């Protein structure tokens, strides 16, 4: 049994504040451009390593709009290699091509646009 006082059940990573939308209800304080202080790709990989060293919690990429980050698929692929599952939710630009691209990598698992 996991000890959630030692390791989290879920980690939610706000990849970017960038978003094409600016919804009033969004707590991400979205903006049209990426913040220059976002983690780099290499810093993101290190964060994923650190996260999965904590007994493989559920990892959620959120934002803003994660699809506004050009290295999203590379980060997702890296997380999948570490054992992350795959689900897709959101955004103004999600569609069939996104679902197909994300489903090409990693282990077989259901992938839904929810």
Secondary structure, 3 states (H helix, E strand, C coil): CCCCCCCCCEEEEEEECECCCCCCCCCCCCECCCCCCCCCHHHHHHHHHHHHCCCCCEEEEEECCHHHCCCHHHHHHHHHHHCCCCCECCCCCCCHHHHHHHHCCCCCCCCCEC
